[in-house]
């Protein structure tokens, strides 16, 4: 690979990129939305009790705010290998290069992982209540599904980004857990 690599993060890459980068900027990806539309059988769930993780799902009128990370060319092959091992563990994501608008007004082509709607792990169409039920109970090798949701909401808030759907989902999960505890 030649030249710097840009990576678009919209979920766990925001709060746990796991790789060295030279720069990061707020970024917006048009035509896609962030949502809990992929089951997790590795990191935030198990094959017997799947969790849910965020994925980019095609939405012609939508957009997703996140972070774009610039990786220097000298590190790009290693970062690409790391991301493929992390994100393509079950082939439910497709690796794409998409145009993202950076906070400084420029546009770059960035690597992004989008959900494969034809994969068995695609879970588009779940209501927020159904998502809250799964997220409130699921746990996998990387911990509780609830933590993944909350770290993402907190990571976005630290950047000044508010995601209405994730905020409503976090409230639903908290209310469910409070009801089960009471």
Residue pairs with C-beta under 8 A, 6 or more apart in sequence:
1 73
1 76
1 77
1 80
2 73
3 73
3 76
4 22
4 70
4 71
4 72
4 73
4 76
5 70
5 71
5 73
5 76
5 79
5 80
5 111
6 68
6 69
6 70
6 71
6 100
6 108
6 109
6 110
6 111
7 13
7 17
7 21
7 68
7 69
7 71
7 79
7 83
7 110
7 111
7 112
8 27
8 29
8 66
8 67
8 68
8 98
8 100
8 110
8 111
8 112
9 17
9 66
9 67
9 68
9 69
10 29
10 34
10 54
10 56
10 64
10 65
10 66
10 67
10 112
11 34
11 53
11 54
11 55
11 148
11 152
12 53
12 54
12 148
12 151
12 152
13 66
13 67
13 69
14 66
14 67
14 152
14 155
14 156
14 159
15 151
15 152
15 154
15 155
16 151
17 69
18 82
18 86
19 69
19 71
19 75
19 78
19 79
19 82
19 83
20 71
20 75
20 79
21 69
21 70
21 71
21 79
22 70
22 71
22 72
23 69
23 70
24 67
24 68
24 69
24 70
25 67
25 68
25 70
25 102
25 103
25 104
26 65
26 66
26 67
26 68
26 102
26 103
26 159
26 160
26 161
27 65
27 66
27 67
27 68
27 100
27 101
27 102
27 103
27 110
28 63
28 64
28 65
28 66
28 100
28 101
29 56
29 63
29 64
29 66
29 98
29 100
29 101
29 110
29 112
30 62
30 63
30 99
30 101
31 58
31 59
31 60
31 62
31 63
32 56
32 57
32 58
32 59
32 62
32 63
32 64
32 98
32 112
32 114
33 56
33 57
33 59
33 62
33 63
33 64
34 54
34 55
34 56
34 64
34 66
34 163
34 166
35 54
35 55
35 57
35 124
35 165
36 52
36 53
36 54
36 55
36 123
36 126
36 131
36 135
36 149
36 169
37 52
37 54
37 55
37 57
37 115
37 122
37 123
37 124
37 125
37 126
38 52
38 53
38 54
38 55
38 92
38 93
38 115
38 119
38 121
38 122
38 123
39 45
39 50
39 51
39 52
39 53
39 92
39 121
39 123
40 50
40 51
40 52
40 53
40 121
40 138
40 140
40 145
41 47
41 50
41 90
41 121
41 140
42 89
42 90
42 140
42 141
42 142
43 51
43 53
43 89
43 140
43 141
43 142
43 148
44 51
44 52
44 53
44 138
44 139
44 140
44 142
44 143
44 144
44 145
44 148
45 51
45 52
45 134
45 138
45 139
45 140
45 145
46 139
46 140
49 137
49 138
49 139
50 121
50 134
50 138
51 134
51 135
51 138
51 139
51 140
51 145
51 148
52 123
52 126
52 131
52 134
52 135
52 138
52 145
53 145
53 148
54 148
54 152
55 92
55 93
55 113
55 114
55 115
56 64
56 112
56 113
56 114
56 115
57 114
57 115
57 117
57 124
58 114
58 117
65 156
65 161
65 163
66 161
67 159
68 100
68 102
68 108
68 110
70 108
71 79
80 111
83 111
83 113
84 95
87 93
87 95
87 113
88 95
88 113
90 119
90 121
91 116
91 119
92 115
92 116
92 119
92 120
92 121
92 122
93 113
93 114
93 115
93 116
94 113
94 114
94 115
94 116
95 111
95 112
95 113
96 111
96 112
96 113
96 114
97 109
97 110
97 111
97 112
98 109
98 110
98 112
98 114
99 107
99 108
99 109
99 110
100 107
100 108
100 109
100 110
100 112
101 107
102 108
115 122
115 124
116 122
117 124
126 134
128 165
128 168
128 169
128 172
129 172
131 169
131 172
132 169
132 172
132 173
132 176
133 176
134 145
135 145
135 146
135 148
135 149
135 169
135 173
136 145
136 146
136 173
136 176
136 177
136 180
137 145
138 144
138 145
139 145
142 148
146 173
146 177
149 166
149 169
149 170
149 173
150 170
152 166
153 163
153 166
153 167
153 170
156 162
156 163
156 166
